[in-house]
């Protein structure tokens, strides 16, 4: 099987590619990524010499490029992860999110439809989305199911909701074989340090403030990224065409409780006095349109396909802290911007 992963140089994408290549010896993977700030080829440096892995630099907002690309290579399947994903950035520049997440997805669907030419046997377009499309839940009440109506509140979640609708429309209108999954917050190694957990690990290490929105009461369901990769693999091979599957970690934590746990782990790992890292916590003006709570009901995925999370949040967070503390060079390259030279240094000369 020849699989295309879009956005494979990102956090989730790099884990997914590594998982697929490890789990399926007959699988080849092409990684298509435009290498925006969130794309880091160093995440996959261990695969660069593999005969089953190939990287192509390209932008899904360029429809002409995609048409040429798919005309040159016939893929058996596509897993679409390429997206702008940071809510704060979407508030500052919503147009970029519409261009990448909506127009980029439509461009990709058009190129796939033209390439497969109605021959859909053994082929699949897998669209990776987010629980944020469902909106906000009251504290302690209810869960998002696959039937929950869409109610996006940020430019990011609105752009992902729109892309979900286009994917379903191409299935209903053209018969394109698709599946969609909506996941909760991911965490783990290689996550870009604008996200809460790696940002706060780095800040604690450096003795910087830990800014929490509002009172830190917002609740999220946290999903270990390797569990997410395994869930995508399960859905890709065993999911039903046209269906949506929610992927959650069964780990609801308020931001303040999460950060306090993180502080305790960091104090232990760094040999600091208990409670010293908590002194870095500060509360800042809440984010505009900040959803109070996300919580995933992943029972469909469990009942139909047998997937369940493999580790608790406490275990996963400890593993995440240990990885970042053991990979200071990676973190330094990202925070300094040096990682952006990786493509030219390692691929530009080939």
Phi and psi in degrees as a GROMACS rama.xvg file:
@    title "Ramachandran Plot"
@    xaxis  label "Phi"
@    yaxis  label "Psi"
@TYPE xy
-109.337  113.96  UNK-2
-109.244  136.936  UNK-3
-103.972  128.977  UNK-4
-114.436  120.214  UNK-5
-89.166  141.969  UNK-6
72.016  28.02  UNK-7
-73.7277  -10.8475  UNK-8
-87.6591  -0.882948  UNK-9
-85.4538  -173.076  UNK-10
-61.9099  -62.5943  UNK-11
-69.116  -41.5449  UNK-12
-59.1201  -41.3132  UNK-13
-65.6333  -39.6332  UNK-14
-64.9149  -39.6471  UNK-15
-64.3767  -45.9527  UNK-16
-60.9524  -45.4323  UNK-17
-62.1406  -39.0859  UNK-18
-66.2259  -47.6542  UNK-19
-61.9648  -44.2413  UNK-20
-66.1802  -33.088  UNK-21
-75.6412  -33.3704  UNK-22
-87.7659  -22.6181  UNK-23
-131.18  100.464  UNK-24
-67.7241  -16.2718  UNK-25
-99.1259  12.3648  UNK-26
-103.083  134.294  UNK-27
-109.158  142.633  UNK-28
-126.399  127.677  UNK-29
-104.948  131.085  UNK-30
-103.489  114.084  UNK-31
-105.074  118.127  UNK-32
-148.741  140.141  UNK-33
-86.6121  -6.5137  UNK-34
57.5976  54.6811  UNK-35
-69.2384  -173.356  UNK-36
-55.8081  -29.5487  UNK-37
-86.6758  -7.39572  UNK-38
-92.843  126.555  UNK-39
-137.054  105.13  UNK-40
-66.702  -18.0441  UNK-41
-63.6985  -20.353  UNK-42
-62.3959  -21.487  UNK-43
-122.955  24.3144  UNK-44
-61.8358  -26.2066  UNK-45
-72.6911  -10.5516  UNK-46
-107.294  -2.62891  UNK-47
-58.9533  -31.3126  UNK-48
-97.2661  6.69548  UNK-49
-75.0821  135.358  UNK-50
-72.9929  -10.7676  UNK-51
-101.422  5.48605  UNK-52
-126.452  138.473  UNK-53
-142.307  136.898  UNK-54
-107.743  135.74  UNK-55
-128.942  126.126  UNK-56
-85.7807  123.478  UNK-57
-168.837  156.859  UNK-58
-114.87  124.277  UNK-59
-70.5118  -12.0853  UNK-60
-78.652  -7.26301  UNK-61
-97.8158  93.0241  UNK-62
-62.7598  -38.3972  UNK-63
-63.9862  -42.6073  UNK-64
-59.2662  -45.4769  UNK-65
-62.8146  -39.8761  UNK-66
-60.9784  -44.1034  UNK-67
-65.7187  -42.4129  UNK-68
-61.3368  -46.5609  UNK-69
-75.0604  -23.0465  UNK-70
-71.1759  -29.8913  UNK-71
-83.6428  -29.0851  UNK-72
-133.364  128.624  UNK-73
-96.4437  116.985  UNK-74
-100.243  144.293  UNK-75
-80.3795  -28.9583  UNK-76
-154.187  157.106  UNK-77
-131.925  128.791  UNK-78
-112.116  116.191  UNK-79
-99.4926  105.132  UNK-80
-113.214  -17.1448  UNK-81
-58.7918  121.157  UNK-82
-168.264  151.023  UNK-83
-78.4835  133.579  UNK-84
-133.847  -0.728737  UNK-85
-97.2737  120.284  UNK-86
-59.8862  -43.7565  UNK-87
-59.7239  -40.272  UNK-88
-66.4924  -33.5892  UNK-89
-68.7556  -31.8121  UNK-90
-69.6903  -36.22  UNK-91
-76.8091  -32.446  UNK-92
-146.086  74.4815  UNK-93
-63.9526  -28.5153  UNK-94
-60.0349  -41.4654  UNK-95
-60.5963  -34.7334  UNK-96
-72.9894  -37.3736  UNK-97
-65.3526  -40.9969  UNK-98
-65.7242  -47.7221  UNK-99
-77.1661  -52.0403  UNK-100
-77.1953  -32.6678  UNK-101
-97.469  -64.3165  UNK-102
-61.3937  -40.3937  UNK-103
-60.5007  -41.8049  UNK-104
-65.6627  -41.8572  UNK-105
-63.3847  -42.9017  UNK-106
-57.4022  -43.2965  UNK-107
-65.1218  -43.6308  UNK-108
-61.7209  -41.2794  UNK-109
-63.5559  -43.1673  UNK-110
-67.2143  -39.4747  UNK-111
-65.6105  -44.6738  UNK-112
-59.5542  -42.687  UNK-113
-67.6832  -37.8995  UNK-114
-69.8946  -44.0003  UNK-115
-80.3864  -20.158  UNK-116
49.0966  41.0461  UNK-117
80.1533  -4.99104  UNK-118
-90.6425  86.9994  UNK-119
-97.4855  1.38608  UNK-120
-60.5998  124.709  UNK-121
72.777  11.0204  UNK-122
-114.109  156.306  UNK-123
-155.914  137.453  UNK-124
-108.271  116.785  UNK-125
-108.476  119.268  UNK-126
-105.883  121.049  UNK-127
-95.4029  120.897  UNK-128
-125.331  -163.521  UNK-129
-132.296  156.314  UNK-130
-72.1343  -13.5278  UNK-131
-67.2445  -17.2597  UNK-132
-64.6219  -22.0356  UNK-133
-81.992  -11.2316  UNK-134
95.1052  -138.747  UNK-135
-127.505  143.043  UNK-136
-106.087  149.131  UNK-137
-65.5128  154.88  UNK-138
-58.5428  122.295  UNK-139
74.3811  8.29067  UNK-140
-125.923  121.439  UNK-141
79.3682  168.139  UNK-142
-139.46  154.222  UNK-143
-77.2826  125.743  UNK-144
-111.434  175.143  UNK-145
-67.3073  -13.5322  UNK-146
-99.7364  0.0293219  UNK-147
-63.5  129.136  UNK-148
-62.6186  146.497  UNK-149
-71.8647  137.877  UNK-150
-152.293  61.8025  UNK-151
-69.3076  145.461  UNK-152
-120.413  -9.07916  UNK-153
-121.444  159.213  UNK-154
-56.6893  -35.7934  UNK-155
-61.1257  -54.3388  UNK-156
-66.9299  -31.1152  UNK-157
-65.3541  -39.7316  UNK-158
-68.1091  -37.5574  UNK-159
-71.1386  -37.5586  UNK-160
-60.4437  -43.3885  UNK-161
-62.0085  -43.5231  UNK-162
-64.2259  -37.6522  UNK-163
-58.9048  -44.8309  UNK-164
-63.326  -39.3577  UNK-165
-64.7999  -40.3538  UNK-166
-61.5499  -45.857  UNK-167
-64.4728  -37.7259  UNK-168
-63.9362  -37.9989  UNK-169
-70.5945  -28.8945  UNK-170
-69.4589  -46.8627  UNK-171
-71.4165  -37.0905  UNK-172
-84.5559  -44.3416  UNK-173
-110.39  -4.64668  UNK-174
76.8623  14.0429  UNK-175
-60.9464  129.695  UNK-176
-75.1504  114.042  UNK-177
-133.815  155.444  UNK-178
-136.254  155.077  UNK-179
-129.47  139.36  UNK-180
-126.904  142.693  UNK-181
-116.977  116.449  UNK-182
-107.885  160.771  UNK-183
-87.8898  -175.025  UNK-184
-59.4481  126.37  UNK-185
-91.0086  153.298  UNK-186
-150.399  158.77  UNK-187
144.547  -170.299  UNK-188
-62.3138  152.527  UNK-189
73.4085  10.6376  UNK-190
-77.923  135.194  UNK-191
-62.5619  132.263  UNK-192
-78.8973  39.9231  UNK-193
-100.064  -16.2837  UNK-194
-81.1843  156.571  UNK-195
-54.997  -53.1287  UNK-196
-66.4659  -53.482  UNK-197
-66.3666  -32.7973  UNK-198
-61.1291  -45.7666  UNK-199
-74.1991  -31.921  UNK-200
-59.8327  -46.3831  UNK-201
-66.1931  -40.1443  UNK-202
-66.1518  -42.042  UNK-203
-62.8837  -44.6708  UNK-204
-57.3409  -36.9412  UNK-205
-94.45  -1.75355  UNK-206
74.0799  26.0783  UNK-207
-95.5516  164.693  UNK-208
-64.0571  151.831  UNK-209
-112.11  90.24  UNK-210
-80.1756  118.374  UNK-211
-108.422  134.906  UNK-212
-67.3999  139.956  UNK-213
58.9209  -125.959  UNK-214
-105.808  8.50511  UNK-215
75.073  18.8917  UNK-216
-88.9056  -8.96015  UNK-217
-63.9327  138.856  UNK-218
-112.61  135.937  UNK-219
-132.276  152.197  UNK-220
-97.0523  124.999  UNK-221
-106.37  131.743  UNK-222
-119.91  120.708  UNK-223
-60.9697  126.713  UNK-224
-60.9526  -34.0785  UNK-225
-70.1385  -31.295  UNK-226
-66.2134  -36.8888  UNK-227
-63.6761  -44.7605  UNK-228
-59.4446  -42.0177  UNK-229
-66.0998  -37.0512  UNK-230
-65.5646  -42.4071  UNK-231
-61.3325  -43.1657  UNK-232
-59.2459  -44.6353  UNK-233
-62.1699  -45.8205  UNK-234
-67.8812  -39.6579  UNK-235
-58.701  -44.7295  UNK-236
-88.2326  -25.3801  UNK-237
-125.849  -6.84272  UNK-238
-70.9306  162.113  UNK-239
-92.6467  132.507  UNK-240
-56.2858  135.673  UNK-241
86.8863  -3.88276  UNK-242
-93.5932  160.867  UNK-243
-115.239  140.014  UNK-244
-129.667  129.137  UNK-245
-87.2018  136.302  UNK-246
-120.957  115.307  UNK-247
-132.801  160.954  UNK-248
-94.9345  -1.24836  UNK-249
54.9251  39.4256  UNK-250
-136.036  77.9986  UNK-251
-83.4795  125.355  UNK-252
-138.006  135.255  UNK-253
-71.1209  153.508  UNK-254
-59.2714  -40.0147  UNK-255
-68.3273  -38.2705  UNK-256
-67.4418  -40.0895  UNK-257
-60.5832  -48.1817  UNK-258
-66.6245  -36.7758  UNK-259
-64.2308  -40.8076  UNK-260
-62.7997  -43.7766  UNK-261
-60.1495  -41.9305  UNK-262
-61.4874  -40.4943  UNK-263
-65.278  -42.8314  UNK-264
-63.883  -43.7883  UNK-265
-65.3164  -40.7003  UNK-266
-58.8632  -41.5829  UNK-267
-65.9824  -46.32  UNK-268
-68.5972  -33.7972  UNK-269
-92.7648  -1.49634  UNK-270
69.2038  31.064  UNK-271
-95.5269  162.59  UNK-272
-62.7772  138.653  UNK-273
-56.7399  131.43  UNK-274
92.4568  -9.47965  UNK-275
-67.6815  -37.4287  UNK-276
-70.5384  -30.377  UNK-277
-62.4632  -23.7691  UNK-278
-66.5563  -15.0953  UNK-279
-82.8783  -10.9278  UNK-280
-68.0374  131.379  UNK-281
-135.408  154.381  UNK-282
-110.719  131.991  UNK-283
-121.805  166.455  UNK-284
-53.2726  134.136  UNK-285
-63.3526  150.676  UNK-286
-66.9846  142.921  UNK-287
-62.602  132.297  UNK-288
64.6017  29.8173  UNK-289
-72.4503  115.666  UNK-290
-67.1555  139.46  UNK-291
-74.2324  -43.9848  UNK-292
-151.605  136.506  UNK-293
-118.982  138.404  UNK-294
-153.786  124.37  UNK-295
-96.7482  133.948  UNK-296
-96.3992  105.02  UNK-297
-100.667  24.0577  UNK-298
-67.1562  -30.8069  UNK-299
-61.7231  -44.3113  UNK-300
-64.0565  -37.997  UNK-301
-70.2388  -48.3241  UNK-302
-70.4037  -39.0988  UNK-303
-88.957  -33.1936  UNK-304
-123.561  -4.44558  UNK-305
79.9812  13.3818  UNK-306
-86.8308  137.037  UNK-307
-142.407  154.351  UNK-308
-60.3061  150.796  UNK-309
-96.4092  -22.4019  UNK-310
-138.679  159.498  UNK-311
-79.5783  165.864  UNK-312
-65.0568  -39.3249  UNK-313
-59.4276  -42.3724  UNK-314
-66.7282  -45.3781  UNK-315
-65.8901  -38.1209  UNK-316
-67.2104  -40.5  UNK-317
-62.4419  -41.7047  UNK-318
-64.6578  -37.4873  UNK-319
-65.5026  -46.5264  UNK-320
-58.094  -46.0134  UNK-321
-61.5688  -38.3088  UNK-322
-65.2779  -46.9203  UNK-323
-65.7669  -36.9344  UNK-324
-71.6349  -25.1856  UNK-325
-90.2484  -8.94367  UNK-326
-125.273  52.4802  UNK-327
-61.9219  -30.6437  UNK-328
-65.2962  -42.812  UNK-329
-60.5011  -46.5568  UNK-330
-64.7317  -39.1436  UNK-331
-65.7489  -41.0567  UNK-332
-62.5863  -38.2563  UNK-333
-72.8189  -48.2362  UNK-334
-68.1884  -28.0626  UNK-335
-85.3609  -17.7479  UNK-336
91.4853  -3.22718  UNK-337
-63.0743  -26.0172  UNK-338
-60.5457  -22.493  UNK-339
-72.1847  -10.7679  UNK-340
-88.278  -4.11336  UNK-341
-62.9479  -41.23  UNK-342
-60.4029  -49.9604  UNK-343
-65.1327  -39.3351  UNK-344
-67.6561  -35.6158  UNK-345
-109.575  -22.0263  UNK-346
-117.216  -30.6269  UNK-347
-64.3502  -23.7298  UNK-348
-95.2889  -0.493474  UNK-349
